[in-house]
Amino acid sequence: MRGFITDSTACGRLRLTDGLPEPDPAADEVVVEVRAHAVSVLAAEPFAVIFGPSAPDNGLRKGD
């Protein structure tokens, strides 16, 4: 089975892989086939934007 797993060394910290074990649902669970999905990764690392006189020149200005 193919699926995404978390991987701190991969771009976006997700990696598509083959060979995952088939799910074994309990009596009160269900398996749903997914043919497509989207993953939105805004930033791989936490970040901050600093405004004000001590801000680095990062090309961002308040109000932009």
Secondary structure, DSSP 4 states (H G I P E B T S, - for coil): --EEEE-TTSGGGEEEES-PPPP---TT------S------S-SS------STT----S--TT-
